[in-house]
Amino acid sequence: MTKTKAAAVLFLCAQLLSPAASGAALLTRDLKLFPPGFPRQLRLPRSAPFAVCVSSPGQVAVIDENSGKIAASFASPLESFSVAPDGLSVAVVTGPSAVTLYAPPAWAPVKTLKIDSPRLAEFSPDGRFLTVGALMDKIYVYPLPAWEPRYTLLTGDDGDEELTAMAFSPDTFFFAAATATGMGVVWDVFSWEKIDDFKAPASSVKFTYDGKYLAAAPAVYAVTADNVRKAKLPAGGERFLEAQLLAGRGLLVTAENGALAVFDADTRVSTDPLVSFPAAVSEFAVASDGKFLVAASTPAGTLYITALEEEAGLYGLAVDEGSALAALGKYEAALKKFLEAKELQDTPDINEKIAGAGYRAREKASDAAAAAGRYEAAVSELQAALGYRPDAAGQLKLQKLTAKLAARQDSIKFSAIAAEADALEKKYEYGTAAAKLQEALKVKADARTAARARKLAKLEPAAARYRKEFALGSQALDKRDYGAAVEYFTKALKFLNTREARKCLGEARNNFRR
């Protein structure tokens, strides 16, 4: 494990740490709060300092993450409960006709919902709904904070199906329930209309972290707004069925071989185990804010709490991912990862990595621009590269690119001025055209252009007389003084034999003869 990975896990209350629950030199708090065989369930809110679990038959306990002690416990004959995402309430099935809500910090009851034979309770991940499943084939949907049932969902037709599991998809798009007869139903949460049935041989159903699949072991289903169908997972996809997403970080956490491992959610690239345990982990939960994780070992009756220093842990992951991307030549992606790490910890090491990846990324972009003949962009990218890191070879390359850019710019400017001269020459403004060509020659030397400028300058006196006579002829033509027009256009042609003058002379002669 790298040093950055070793720094990924820090712990609260050092006096409570136990080396028994360690892996790869990592420690975590080992809480022997339960008899063997418990806890059975484990839930975490998104960002509150406690974990909730079933501590023993007929009881639900709240574990304070800071002290590692049981903060409160509630009688629950069915051991059924759910934690609100904001951690401000816990819904517990407390009797044959009641679901009770408890709130921190006193954990006193704040509300009781009267329901006939409640079996299960489930908050939606976005905190908008509480669903309560009852024995007689019904699920009541409570929009929050109204606490009044608005929808009643039916899981079967004969009214006696026992609910065994309920689950929302992480994005709260879908809701699923399974019954003891091995059948399940999925609803669209937007309309609360039934989408499809599915076979649920297991006593539990669970959506994957991305909401695309519904696991009801051994079956896996793809869920869409139109149907629920059996799915064939991508290669290696089975290992991520129980994975949990670290919100906002693009990281997956999953249990493998007695350890919790971290994966990139997009690439599925794994890191070293985040933390290992001496006993098999039956269930785990990760706070979506990334501040701590809790794992339960049912065989050992042990709860493991690991407080994560978010900055150090995610810093190490970002650095390692960035280094791997840089090794593949993906400098832009590597730079992004290193900048993420810098936001967490500003260290000389990360600044050096940013400088290296930034230089290579901008140099690569500069080379691509230069190859396409876009020298201005190439110079700009290389200047940005040198802003990340001074480099002698880069400076030399910049000088060459700057020279090419200047030559390109001069060529463009030269062509623009020459075009102006062309337009003037077509108007027989030879003197002004010659001056424009002299202006172009100051931008870039060109023998043919110089010869042309000299030629036009020599022609300018004759052109000036031509323009004068042509203008007088045009005025006479407008006044229908055709005899004078013939005279002027004839003189004009003596200075410059142009198509325009010949045409005007012809017109004047024709009208004069009439």
C-alpha positions in Angstrom: 0.0 0.0 0.0 1.3 3.4 -0.9 2.0 6.1 1.6 -0.9 8.1 0.3 -3.2 5.1 0.8 -1.8 4.6 4.3 -2.7 8.2 5.0 -6.2 7.6 3.7 -7.7 6.3 7.0 -7.4 8.2 10.3 -9.4 7.4 13.4 -11.2 9.2 16.2 -10.6 8.4 19.9 -7.2 6.8 19.6 -7.5 5.2 23.1 -10.4 3.0 21.7 -8.5 1.7 18.7 -7.9 -2.0 18.4 -5.1 -3.6 16.4 -7.2 -6.7 16.1 -9.3 -5.1 13.4 -6.5 -4.1 11.0 -5.2 -4.8 7.6 -2.1 -3.5 5.8 -1.1 -1.5 8.9 -4.6 0.1 9.0 -6.5 0.3 12.3 -10.2 0.7 13.0 -12.4 0.7 16.1 -13.6 -2.7 17.2 -16.8 -2.6 19.1 -17.8 -5.8 20.9 -21.3 -4.6 21.6 -23.3 -7.6 20.4 -23.7 -11.3 21.1 -22.5 -13.7 18.3 -25.0 -13.7 15.5 -25.8 -9.9 15.7 -26.1 -7.2 14.4 -28.4 -8.3 11.7 -29.0 -5.0 9.8 -26.9 -1.9 9.3 -28.0 1.6 8.1 -26.3 5.0 7.9 -27.8 8.4 7.2 -26.0 10.5 4.7 -24.1 12.7 7.0 -24.9 12.3 10.7 -22.5 10.9 13.4 -24.3 7.7 14.2 -25.0 4.2 12.8 -28.2 2.3 13.4 -28.3 -1.5 13.6 -30.3 -4.4 15.1 -28.5 -5.2 18.3 -30.4 -8.2 19.5 -33.8 -9.9 18.9 -36.6 -7.5 19.5 -34.4 -4.3 19.7 -33.1 -1.6 17.5 -30.0 0.3 18.7 -28.4 3.7 17.8 -24.6 3.7 17.9 -22.9 7.0 18.4 -20.0 7.1 16.1 -18.0 9.6 18.2 -18.2 7.7 21.5 -18.6 4.2 20.0 -21.4 3.6 22.5 -25.1 2.7 22.3 -26.8 6.1 22.4 -30.4 4.7 22.4 -32.3 1.5 21.9 -36.0 0.9 20.9 -38.2 -2.2 21.3 -39.0 -3.6 17.8 -40.5 -7.1 17.7 -39.8 -7.3 13.9 -36.4 -5.5 14.2 -37.6 -3.3 11.3 -36.4 0.3 10.9 -35.2 2.9 8.5 -33.0 6.0 8.8 -33.9 9.3 7.2 -31.2 10.6 4.8 -30.6 13.7 6.9 -30.3 11.7 10.1 -33.0 13.7 11.8 -35.3 10.8 12.4 -35.4 7.0 12.6 -38.6 5.1 11.8 -39.1 1.9 13.8 -41.8 -0.7 13.6 -42.5 -0.7 17.4 -45.7 -2.8 17.6 -48.5 -4.6 15.8 -50.2 -1.3 14.8 -47.5 1.4 15.1 -44.5 2.9 13.4 -42.7 5.3 15.7 -40.3 8.1 14.7 -37.4 9.0 17.0 -35.2 12.0 16.7 -31.8 13.0 18.0 -30.2 14.1 20.2 -32.5 12.9 22.9 -33.9 10.1 20.8 -37.4 10.7 22.2 -40.4 9.6 20.1 -41.7 12.5 18.0 -44.5 10.9 16.0 -46.4 7.6 15.8 -48.1 6.4 12.6 -51.1 4.1 13.2 -51.0 1.2 10.7 -52.6 -2.2 10.8 -49.8 -4.9 11.0 -46.8 -2.9 9.8 -43.9 -5.0 8.7 -41.3 -2.8 7.0 -40.4 0.9 6.8 -38.2 2.6 4.2 -37.2 6.2 3.7 -36.5 7.3 0.1 -32.9 8.4 -0.5 -34.0 11.9 -1.3 -36.0 12.2 1.9 -39.3 12.9 0.1 -41.2 9.7 1.1 -41.6 7.1 3.9 -43.1 3.8 2.8 -44.6 1.4 5.3 -45.3 -2.2 4.2 -48.2 -4.0 6.0 -49.0 -7.6 6.4 -52.1 -7.6 4.2 -50.5 -7.0 0.9 -50.4 -3.2 1.2 -47.7 -0.6 1.2 -48.5 2.9 2.4 -46.7 5.9 0.9 -46.2 9.0 3.1 -45.1 12.1 1.3 -43.0 14.1 3.7 -43.3 16.2 5.8 -47.1 15.8 5.6 -47.1 12.3 7.3 -50.4 11.4 5.8 -50.6 8.4 3.4 -51.3 9.5 -0.2 -50.8 6.2 -2.1 -51.6 2.6 -1.3 -49.6 0.0 -3.3 -50.7 -3.6 -3.7 -48.2 -6.4 -4.0 -50.6 -9.2 -4.9 -54.2 -10.0 -5.6 -55.4 -12.2 -2.7 -54.5 -9.8 0.2 -52.4 -12.2 2.3 -48.9 -11.8 0.9 -46.2 -11.2 3.5 -43.7 -8.5 2.6 -40.1 -9.5 3.0 -38.2 -6.6 1.5 -38.6 -3.1 0.1 -36.1 -0.8 -1.6 -35.8 2.5 -3.4 -33.3 3.0 -6.2 -30.5 5.5 -5.2 -31.9 8.2 -7.5 -35.4 7.6 -6.1 -36.8 6.8 -9.6 -38.0 3.3 -8.7 -39.4 1.5 -5.7 -39.4 -2.3 -5.4 -41.0 -4.8 -2.9 -40.7 -8.6 -2.5 -43.0 -11.0 -0.8 -42.7 -14.4 0.9 -44.2 -16.1 -2.1 -41.2 -15.2 -4.2 -42.8 -12.5 -6.2 -41.9 -8.8 -6.5 -43.2 -5.6 -8.0 -41.5 -2.4 -9.2 -43.2 1.0 -9.2 -42.4 4.3 -10.9 -41.9 6.8 -8.0 -42.9 9.8 -10.1 -46.5 8.5 -10.6 -46.5 5.6 -8.2 -47.8 3.4 -11.0 -46.8 -0.2 -11.3 -44.1 -0.9 -13.9 -43.7 -4.7 -13.8 -43.6 -7.9 -11.8 -40.5 -9.9 -11.2 -39.5 -13.1 -9.4 -37.8 -12.6 -6.0 -36.5 -15.9 -4.7 -34.5 -14.1 -2.1 -35.9 -12.5 1.1 -34.2 -9.2 0.1 -34.1 -6.9 -2.9 -31.6 -4.2 -3.5 -30.9 -1.7 -6.3 -27.3 -1.2 -7.4 -25.6 2.1 -6.7 -26.4 3.4 -10.2 -30.1 2.4 -10.1 -29.8 0.3 -13.3 -30.1 -3.1 -11.7 -32.2 -4.8 -9.1 -30.6 -7.7 -7.3 -32.9 -10.5 -5.9 -30.3 -13.2 -5.6 -29.7 -15.3 -7.5 -31.6 -13.2 -10.1 -30.6 -9.8 -11.4 -32.9 -7.5 -13.3 -32.5 -4.5 -15.5 -35.0 -1.8 -14.5 -36.4 0.8 -16.8 -39.4 3.0 -16.9 -41.1 0.5 -19.2 -40.3 -2.9 -17.8 -38.3 -5.2 -15.5 -36.4 -7.9 -17.2 -33.7 -10.4 -16.4 -30.2 -9.0 -17.0 -26.8 -10.3 -17.9 -24.3 -8.2 -16.1 -21.1 -6.9 -17.8 -18.0 -9.0 -17.1 -17.1 -8.7 -13.5 -20.3 -6.8 -12.7 -21.3 -9.2 -10.0 -18.7 -7.9 -7.6 -20.4 -4.4 -7.7 -23.9 -5.6 -6.9 -23.4 -4.7 -3.3 -21.1 -1.7 -3.9 -22.0 1.7 -2.5 -21.2 5.0 -4.2 -19.3 7.7 -2.3 -21.5 10.6 -3.5 -19.8 13.4 -5.3 -16.5 11.5 -5.5 -17.1 9.0 -8.2 -15.8 6.2 -6.0 -17.3 2.8 -5.2 -16.8 0.9 -2.0 -17.5 -2.8 -1.9 -16.7 -5.7 0.4 -14.3 -8.4 -0.9 -12.6 -11.1 1.1 -13.0 -9.5 4.5 -11.9 -6.1 3.3 -13.5 -3.0 2.0 -12.0 -2.0 -1.4 -12.3 1.3 -3.3 -13.0 1.5 -7.1 -13.3 4.3 -9.6 -17.0 4.3 -10.5 -16.3 5.0 -14.2 -13.2 2.9 -15.0 -13.7 0.2 -12.3 -10.0 0.6 -11.6 -9.3 -0.8 -8.1 -7.0 0.5 -5.4 -5.5 -1.4 -2.5 -8.0 -2.4 0.2 -9.2 0.6 2.2 -9.4 -1.4 5.4 -9.4 -5.1 6.3 -11.2 -7.0 9.1 -10.3 -10.1 11.1 -13.8 -11.6 10.6 -16.1 -11.9 7.6 -18.1 -8.7 6.9 -21.8 -9.5 6.5 -22.9 -5.9 5.9 -21.4 -2.5 5.6 -22.4 1.1 5.0 -20.5 4.2 3.9 -21.7 7.7 4.7 -22.1 9.5 1.4 -20.2 12.5 2.7 -17.2 10.1 2.9 -16.5 10.9 6.6 -16.8 7.4 8.0 -17.8 3.8 7.3 -19.3 1.1 9.4 -19.0 -2.7 8.9 -20.7 -5.5 10.8 -19.5 -9.0 11.3 -22.6 -11.1 12.2 -20.6 -14.3 13.1 -18.3 -12.3 15.4 -21.1 -10.1 16.8 -18.8 -7.1 16.1 -19.3 -3.7 14.7 -16.3 -2.0 13.1 -16.3 1.8 12.8 -13.7 3.6 10.7 -13.5 7.4 10.7 -12.1 8.6 7.5 -10.1 11.8 7.2 -11.7 12.8 3.9 -9.0 15.1 2.8 -6.1 12.6 3.3 -8.0 9.6 1.9 -9.3 11.2 -1.2 -6.0 13.0 -1.7 -4.2 9.7 -1.9 -6.8 8.2 -4.3 -6.7 11.3 -6.6 -2.9 11.2 -6.7 -2.7 7.5 -7.5 -5.4 7.8 -10.2 -3.6 10.8 -11.7 -0.3 9.1 -11.7 -1.8 6.1 -13.5 -3.4 8.3 -16.1 -0.1 10.2 -16.6 1.7 6.9 -17.2 -0.8 6.2 -20.0 -0.1 9.6 -21.6 -3.6 10.9 -20.6 -2.2 14.2 -19.2 -5.4 16.2 -19.3 -7.2 13.6 -17.2 -4.2 13.3 -14.9 -4.0 17.1 -14.4 -7.7 17.1 -13.4 -7.0 14.4 -10.8 -4.0 16.2 -9.4 -5.9 19.5 -9.2 -8.6 17.6 -7.2 -5.9 16.4 -4.9 -4.6 20.0 -4.5 -8.0 21.2 -3.4 -7.7 18.7 -0.5 -4.1 19.1 0.4 -1.7 21.7 -1.0 1.7 20.0 -0.8 5.0 20.4 -2.7 4.6 16.9 -4.1 1.2 17.6 -5.6 2.4 20.9 -7.0 5.2 19.2 -8.7 2.8 16.6 -10.2 0.5 19.4 -11.4 3.5 21.1 -13.0 4.5 18.0 -14.8 1.1 16.9 -16.0 0.1 20.5 -16.9 3.2 21.0 -19.0 2.8 17.7 -20.8 -1.0 18.3 -21.4 -0.4 21.8 -22.8 2.6 20.7 -24.8 0.6 17.9 -26.4 -2.2 20.4 -27.3 0.4 22.7 -28.7 1.9 20.0 -30.9 -1.5 19.1 -32.2 -2.3 22.7 -33.0 1.0 23.2 -34.8 0.5 20.0 -36.9 -2.8 21.5 -38.0 -1.2 24.8 -38.9 -2.9 26.7 -36.1 0.3 28.4 -34.9 -1.5 31.0 -32.8 -3.2 28.3 -30.7 0.1 26.3 -30.7 2.0 29.3 -29.2 -0.7 30.0 -26.7 -0.7 26.3 -25.5 3.1 26.2 -25.2 3.1 29.5 -23.3 0.6 27.9 -20.9 2.9 24.8 -20.7 5.8 26.9 -19.7 3.6 28.6 -17.1 3.4 25.3 -15.4 7.1 24.5 -15.6 10.1 26.3 -17.0 11.8 24.1 -19.7 14.8 25.0 -21.9 13.6 22.7 -24.7 10.1 24.2 -24.4 11.6 27.7 -24.7 13.4 26.8 -27.9 10.3 25.2 -29.3 8.3 28.4 -28.4 10.8 30.6 -30.2 10.4 28.5 -33.4 6.7 28.5 -33.1 6.6 32.2 -32.5 8.7 32.7 -35.6 6.3 30.6 -37.6 3.4 32.5 -36.2 5.0 35.8 -37.0 5.7 34.6 -40.6 2.1 33.4 -40.9 0.7 36.7 -39.6 3.0 38.6 -41.9 1.9 36.5 -44.8 -1.8 37.2 -43.9 -1.2 40.9 -43.6 0.8 41.0 -46.8 -2.0 39.2 -48.7 -4.6 41.6 -47.3 -2.6 44.7 -48.4 -1.9 43.2 -51.8 -5.6 42.6 -52.2 -6.3 46.2 -51.5 -3.7 47.1 -54.2 -5.4 44.7 -56.6 -8.7 46.5 -56.1 -7.1 49.9 -56.7 -5.3 48.7 -59.8 -8.7 47.6 -61.3 -9.8 51.2 -60.8 -6.7 52.4 -62.6 -5.6 54.0 -59.4 -2.0 53.0 -60.2 -0.3 55.5 -57.9 -2.3 54.5 -54.8 -1.9 50.9 -55.7 1.9 51.3 -56.0 1.9 52.9 -52.5 -0.1 50.0 -51.1 2.4 47.5 -52.6 5.2 49.5 -51.0 3.4 49.1 -47.7 3.1 45.4 -48.2 6.8 45.2 -49.0 7.5 46.6 -45.5 5.7 43.5 -44.1 7.4 41.0 -46.3 10.0 41.3 -49.1 8.9 39.9 -52.5 10.7 40.6 -55.8 7.6 40.3 -58.0 5.6 42.6 -55.8 8.5 45.2 -55.9 8.7 45.0 -59.7 4.9 45.4 -59.9 5.0 48.5 -57.6 7.7 50.1 -59.8 5.7 49.4 -63.0 2.5 50.9 -61.5 4.4 53.9 -60.3 5.7 54.6 -63.8 2.2 54.1 -65.3 0.6 56.6 -62.8 1.1 59.8 -64.9 -0.6 58.3 -67.9 -3.3 56.8 -65.6 -3.9 60.1 -64.0 -4.5 61.7 -67.5 -6.7 58.8 -68.4 -8.8 59.2 -65.3 -9.3 62.9 -66.0 -10.3 62.4 -69.6 -12.5 59.5 -68.8 -14.3 61.5 -66.1 -14.9 64.4 -68.5 -16.2 62.0 -71.1 -18.6 60.4 -68.6 -19.9 63.8 -67.7 -20.4 64.7 -71.4 -22.2 61.4 -72.0 -24.5 62.1 -69.1 -25.3 65.5 -70.6 -25.9 63.9 -74.0 -23.1 66.0 -75.5 -22.0 63.1 -77.6 -19.5 65.0 -79.7 -17.6 66.1 -76.7 -17.9 62.7 -75.2 -16.3 61.1 -78.3 -13.4 63.6 -78.0 -12.7 62.9 -74.3 -12.9 59.1 -74.6 -10.6 59.2 -77.6 -8.1 61.1 -75.6 -8.5 58.8 -72.7 -7.6 55.8 -74.9 -4.4 57.4 -75.9 -3.2 57.2 -72.3 -4.7 53.8 -71.4 -6.4 51.4 -73.7 -9.1 50.1 -71.4 -12.3 48.1 -72.1 -14.4 50.7 -70.2 -13.1 53.5 -72.3 -13.7 51.6 -75.6 -17.2 50.8 -74.6 -18.1 54.4 -73.6 -16.5 55.7 -76.9 -18.7 53.3 -78.9 -21.8 54.4 -77.1 -20.9 58.1 -77.7 -20.2 57.6 -81.4 -23.5 55.7 -82.0 -25.5 58.4 -80.4 -23.5 61.2 -82.1 -24.3 59.6 -85.6 -28.0 59.6 -84.9 
